[in-house]
Amino acid sequence: MMKFQEIKNNVFYCGLNDEDRVIFDELIPLEHGTSYNSYLVVGSEKTAIIDTMYPPKSDEYLKNLDENGITKVDYLIANHGEQDHSGTLPKLIEKYPDAKVVTNPTCKTNLMEMLFIPEDRIMTIKNEEELSLGDKTLKFIFAPNVHWPDTMFTLIKEDNLLCTCDFLGAHYTFDDVFAVPSEELEKSAKRYYAEIMMPFRVMCKKYTKMIKDMNVDMILPSHGPVHKNPDYILDLYTDWTSDLGKNLVLLPYVSMYGSTEDMIDYLKSELAKHGIESIKHDIITDDLGDLAMALVDGTTIVLGTSMVVAGPHPASVNIAYIASILKPKAKFASFVGSYGWGGNLFGILGDILAKLRLDVIEPVMVKGKPTTDDFKKLDDMVQSIVEKHKSLGLL
């Protein structure tokens, strides 16, 4: 039996770890699995569950509710309609026939269309509306686009606990629900931010400040541990969502015969001589999550590619697309690459990255191995990067 851990004053953790999950959304590699967080709030008159469970874990979740004696639930709070949070709602409304699903209008539509929740089982609330459980009050705060339009937060007022759904989370498993700050946890939280929240950086910045001003006692996310010290995660988000990157150049590349890698290695060496840090990332063998984390901080991206038939290597196209949807705060970009018999090496990559509105530095394309003249062109690229970083006060 899994006994629910009490967080504070009849607020319990009733979620589950998933140590065996190795990829999320069929895209994001997981180093530490993940958790699907659910919270039981027992008031003097009513009982609520805030967020539910990922469907493959629903049987275990329902068994735990039974074994902990949860025979009656009045409200099922859906902070967000995605299945890893709301996917067990169909079974819960069957298990608890008097329970109402409580959510916002946007999420209501998603629950009805994606999970077929009957409309008469849903209670629709307004922004900042409150719901009494007796000696506890739930306040709902709409927070669209962190990371879906239907997202909201739930504040347990008397205990000053804020359930932030996906926001401020981490793909991370634990034995004790309370966060213990560590390099490993920070890295997991940063990967999570980079891969899920970074496209919505402006909104993340807004809600980070809002939560700081609320001065809550704890942050209860829907993935990863509970933060008894909210400033730990909020300070990290303040840094990650800032408008200016670091003195850092990202060098993702794919190199079929070593020529493109030779140029990447040269750039890395020359940038270091000017006091600029760089991260070399082999697109084929290195972890995509590591590149996503680097995109949080990078100011310049130089994408290296080989040519396949008459265009860029498909792996480099994939990275350009991922960068375009993650919307990093980088300001500058360029390309280097090698070809054998000709074609358009950089056009497709430039078109994909165009939506980021980066200042593009003159690319360098070589035939076969780079020559002395080619390395001089790379020197010019390095000098341009130096000047641009200086213009931002990074050097």
N, C-alpha and C positions, 0 to 999 in steps of 0.2 A: 504493500500500500504506500502511495506517495501522499504524505501529509502536507497539506498546503502550508506554505511558509507565510507567517504574518509579517506584513510590511509595517503597519501602524494601525492601532485602534480598530480592529475588525476589518481591515483591508488586507486581503490575502493574495499571494501569487498562486495562480492555478494554471500556468502555462506549462509548456514542455520543451525540452531540448531535442534537437535532431542532430546528433553527432555524426551520423552517417551521410548526411547530405553533402555532396561535393560540388554542386553547381546550382546557382539560383537563376531563375528566369531563363534557363538554358543558355546563359551567357556569362554569368559571374562566377569564377572559381571561388570556392569557400575553403579557407585554411582551417577554420575551427568549427565547421558545421554552422548551425544557427539555432536560435530559439524562437518559438512562437509564443509571445507573452499574452496572457489573459489575466484579468484581475477581478476578484470577487469582493464586492463591497456589501457588507452586512449592516444595514441600518436598524434602528429600533422598530421600524414598521415595515420597511420594504427591503428587498435584496436585489442587487444588480450585478451583472457581469459585464465588464468593459472589454470589448474585443473577444473573439472566440478562438478558433483553431483551424489550422491547415487540414483539409479533408483527409489526407492519408493518416493523420494522427487522431482522427475524431473518435475512434473506438476507445483508444487509451484515455483520451480526454474525458469522455462521458463516463467511463469506468471510475476515473478519479473523482469526478463529481459525486457519484454514488457512494464511493468508499469514504468520502469526507462528509457524508450526510446532507448533501445539498438537495433537498426534496422539493423546494419551492423557490422559484426565481420569478421576480416581478418584471424586471426590465433587462433587456439585452442591448447594450449600447454598441452601436456600430460606428466607430470613428472613421471607417474607410471600407469601401466595398470589395477590395481585392480579396481573393480567395484565401490567402494565407492568414487573413484576419477574420473574415466573415464566412468562410467556406462551410463551417459547421452549423451555421444558423438554421438551415432546413431541419436538421436533426434536433436542434435545441427547441425550436418552436413546437415540434412534435412531442418532445420529452416534457416540456413545460407549457401545457396548452393555454394557460392564462397569461403567459409572459408577452409583453409588447416589445417589439424591436424599436429602439429609439435612435433616430438619426436625422440628418439634415435633408433638405429636398433633393439635392444632387445625388447623394448616396442612396436615397430612397429609390430613385429611378434605376440606379445600377443594381440594387438588390432585387428589385422586381424583374429586371430584364436578364440578369446574369444568373441569379440563384432562384428565381421564381418564388420569391417570398410574397405571399398574398398581401394585397394592399391593406386589408382590414387588420392585419397583424402589426402594422407599422404605425408608430407615433412620430409625426414630423415636428421637429422643434426649430425655433428661430435662433439666430446668433445671440449669444449671451443669455439665452433662456435658462431657467433653473428647474430642477426636478428634486422634490423632497423624498428622502427615504426615511424620514422621521428625524433622528438626531444627526443625520448626514444629508448634505445637499450637493447635488451634481450640477455644475455650471458648464454649459457647452460653448466652446469658442471656435468659430469657423476659421479654418486655416487652409484655404485652397492652395493647391499647387506645391505642397510638400509631402508627397510628390504627385498626388492626383487632385483633380478639381473637387473631389468629394470629401477631402480630408477635414477632420475637425479634431480639436483637443477636448478632453474632459477634465475639469478641475474638481477634485473632491475638497470642497471649501473648508470644512471644519478642520481637516487634517493637513490642508495646504499641499496636497499632492497633485501633480499635473501629469495626466496620461497623454503623451504626445504622439501616439500612434507611430508611424514610421520615422518621424522626425527625431533626431538626436539618438538614433539607434545604432546597433552594430550587429553584424553576423558573428555571433559569439555564444558559446555555451558555458555553463557554470554549474557549480554545486550549490553555492550560496547566491541568492538573488542580488545581493548588494555588490556594486562595483568596487573592485580593488584597483586603483590606478596602477598601470604598468605600461611598459613599452609595447607589449603584445596587445593590450586592450586599445591603446591609442592607435596602433596600426590598423586594427580591425575596424575601429570607428572611422578612420580616415578612408580606408578602402570603401566602406559602406557609403560615406558621404560622396566620394568621388564617383562611384558607379551609379548611385541612385539619386542623390540630392543635388549634385553640382549643376545639372541643367537648370535648376531652379534657384541658383545662387542668390539672386536678388531677393526672392521671397524668403529664403533661409536667413539671410542677413536681417530682414525685417522681423521675423519671428524670434530670432536669437535675442535681439534687443528687447522685444516685447516681454519675453520670458524672464530676462534679466531684471527688467523693471517690476515684474510681478513678485519677485523675491520669494519663490516657492521653496518649500522645505525639501522636496524630492522630485525627481523627474522619473517617470515610469514609461519607458518606450515600449514599442511592440516587438522589438528584436533587441537582444542583448540585455545586460544587467541594469538594475535600478540604480540611479545616481543619488546617494544620500548627500553628496556634495555637488549640487547643480553647477557650481562655477567650473568644475573640472571639465565637463563636456561643453559648457557654454563658452568658456575661454578658447577652447580648441575651434569651435565653430566661428567665433569672432575672427580668429586668424584665417581660417580657411575661406571665409566668405568676404574677406577684405578685397578691395578693388585692385590692389597692386600686388603682383607676384614677387618672387624672390630673384636674386641674381643667379638664375638657373636656366640652362639651355637643355632641352630634351632632344635626344638623338635616336629616335626609333628608326630601324632600318631592316631591309631584307636584301641579302647579297648572295647571288647565285654562284659566282666564281671568285669572290673576294675583293673585287674592284671597288664596289660601293662601300664595303666595310673599311677598306684602306682610307677612303675619304672621311668616313666617320671617325676613324681613329686619329687621323690628322687634325680634324676639327677639335676633337676632345683635347688633344695635346696642346694645340695652339691657344684654345680658349683658357686653359689652365694657366698659361704664361701671363695672361691678362687679368687673372684673378676671378675668372668666371667659372663657376661649377657647372658640370654637365653630367647627364645621365645617359649612358649608352644602353639601348634596349633592342635586343634581337627579337623582332616581331614573331619569328617562327618558334623559338624555343623558350622565350622568357614569359613570365606570368603577366597576362593582360591587366590584372589588378594592380601590379606594381607600376605599370605605365599610367593607369588611371590615377593612382596616388600622386605620381610625379606631375601630372597635368594640373593638380590642385595648385601647385606652387610655381610652375614654369612660366617664364616670361617670353621665351623664344622656343619655337619648334622647328627643327630642321629634319625633314623626313627624307630618308634615303631609300632608293628603290633600284632594283634591276628591271630590265625590260623583258616582257614576255610577249612574243609575236611583235606587235607594234604599239604596245602601251605599257603602263606600269604593272608591276607584279600585283596579282589580285590581293595578296596579303597587305600590301601597302595601301591599296584602295580601301580595304576593310578598316585599317587603322585611321585613315583620313575620315571615313564615315563616322567611326566611333568618336573621334575627336570632335567632329562637327555637331554630334548630338549631345555630347557631354558639356559643351559650351564652356571650356576653361577660360580663365581670365588672361591668357597669353595675349601679347600685343603684336608679336612679330613672327614671321614664318619664312622658311625657304625650303629648297629641295636640292638634293644631290643624287646623282645616279649614273649608271653605266649601261651602254647599249652595245649591240653587236652589229646590226645592219640597218638600224634606223627606225623611225616612228615618232610618235608623240609621247614623250616620257612623262611630262609634268602637267599637261593640259587637264586631264581628268582629275588629278589630285587637287589642282588649283580650283577647279570648278566646285568640287565637294567642300573644300575649306572656305569658299568665298563667303558663306553665310556668317562666318566668324569675324569678317571684316578686319582681318589681320593686315598689317603693313608687310608686304612681301619683299624680301631682300633678293637680289639677283641670284637665280639658281645656277648650279654648275652641273652640266651634263658632259660626260666624257665617253669616248669610244674605247672599249676595253679597259686597260689599266690607265690610271691617271698619269699624265706626263708632268714635266717641270712647269710648263705653262699652266696646266690644270691646277697644280698646287698653288700657283700664284693667284689664280682666281679664288681659290679657297681662302688664301690670306686676305683677299679683298672682302670676302664674306665675313671673316672673323672681325676685321676692322669695322665693318658696318654694324655688327652685333655689339661690339664694344661701345661705339658711339651712341647707339640706340639705348643701351643699358645706362650709359652715363646720363642721357637726356631724361631718364626717369629717376635719377638719383640713386641708382643701384650700385654704382661704382664711384 
